[in-house]
Amino acid sequence: MEKQFFIRKIFPDCVDSTLKDIGFFKGYINKAKNKYNFLLVKIHNLTCAQANTIKQLALSSGADAAVHKGVISSEVEKTDLIIGATYSQLQKLIDKLNLQPFGLKKLAQELDNYLNFDLKPLKIRNTEFDWAKKTYIMGILNVTPDSFSDGGNFNNIDAALSQVNKMLEYNVDIIDIGGESTRPCSKEVYPDEELRRVIPVIREIRKLNADIPISIDTRHSVVAKQAVLNGADIINDISGFDWDEEMLDVTLELQVPVVIMHSLSSPETMQINPEYNQNVVDCICTYLYEKTQKLINSGIKRENIIIDPGVGFGKTLEHNIEIIKRIQEFASLGFPLLIGISRKSVISNIIDLPVTDREDANIALNSYAAAYGANIIRVHDVEKHYKAFAVLDRIIKK
C-alpha cells in the first residue's frame, strides 16, 4: 500500500540538518537555509517617514511589516514596527535601507549587526565564559538573617564555607554573595553592616579557592568596591545603578563585569500595586537598552555587561509569566542574560508550595529560560541544577 503523506513542523535551528536529510545539495545548504529560517524583528521609535519607507521596502523584499494604523496619514509622531522575514529577505531589506534617507542607513547597520551578532566570551579570573557552550550556574549565598528562602542559614563563616564547599562539589560557575535581603517590603541595610557581613566571607572563600568567580550582590558602591578589592569579581546590582549614583564611577575604576537588573522601585515599595504604562516586556527591554547604552558610552566595556529582567522585582504574577515566556526577547538585546527565579513567589502563586519545596518547579522554569536564551541561572540548589543542566546543555548548546 502506498504511504500517505503527512505534515510536520521543523524547528528553525534544525533547518540545515533537515535539508541534508531530504537529499538537498550539500554545498548549498549554508546559503539556502537562510531562506527557511523565519524571524520576527521589532524596531522601536520610528518616525512615520521611516516606518512607511521600511514597510514598502520590506514588501518589495518578500517580507512583511506592521506599523501603527495612523502612520499612513501621519496621525502619530512615532511608531514601533514589526518585520516578519526570512534571513534572506531581511538581508535584502538591509541592502535597500543602505540607499535610503531619513537615517535609515544607520538602521541598516544596526539590523546587519543584529543578524550577524555573537556574544563574545568573557574571561573572569581563570574561567572563560563561552556563552555558546553551556548554561552557567550562579549559586546564591545569602549571609543575611532575613532572606526569604534561607535567611540565617549561612550568616556565620563556618556555615557559609560549608555551603560553598557543597556548591564547588557540583561545579558551580559563580558564587553570588549578598549581605542585604531584597525580598519584597525589606528595609535597606546600611553599608557598614553589609560590609561586616560579606567581606570576611569573601576573604575566607578566596583562601579556600583562588579560582572560583565571586559576584557581590549589592546596590551600594562602597560595598561593591571593598568586595572587589577583597576578592570578588562581578558587581550584581539589583537597582541597575539607580540606587547609588557612585556605582558607575566605581565600576569604571575597577573595570569588572556588572549585572544590570530591572526593578520597578526599591524592595521596600516595589510590590505595592506594580503597574507599567505599556507591555511589561517592552518597558523592561527599553530600560535595559537605555541603561546598557549609557554604561557603554561612559566607558564600560560591552562584553562586561550582563542583563537581568528582574523576575519578582516590582512585577505581578502575570508580569513574571510574560517575562519568562518571552525571555528570548531580552536575549536579543545582545548581552549575556541572567535570570533569577529561584524559589520566588511566581512559583507558589502557580502551585502552592513552601519555599524549600520549589526546586522541581524551579528547574522547569530555568530549563525553559535556558532553552530560549538565558546564559546564567541564579539558583539556591546548585546540585539539582547541575545535574539537570548537564543533560539540558547537551541538547540546547553547540
Secondary structure, DSSP 8 states (H G I E B T S, - for coil): -----------GGGHHHHHHHTT--GGGHHHHGGGT-EEEEEEEEEEHHHHHHHHHHHHHTT-EEE--TTTTTT-SSEEEEEEEEEHHHHHHHHHHHTT-STTHHHHHHHHHHHHT-----EEETTEEE-TTT--EEEEEEE--S--TTTTTTS-SHHHHHHHHHHHHHTT-SEEEEESS--STT-----HHHHHHHHHHHHHHHHHH-SSS-EEEE-S-HHHHHHHHHTT--EEEETTTT-S-TTHHHHHHHH---EEEE--SS-TTTTTSS---SS-HHHHHHHHHHHHHHHHHHHT--GGGEEEE--TTSS--HHHHHHHHHTHHHHHTTSS-BEE--TT-HHHHTTS---GGG-HHHHHHHHHHHHHTT--EEEES-HHHHHHHHHHHHHHH--
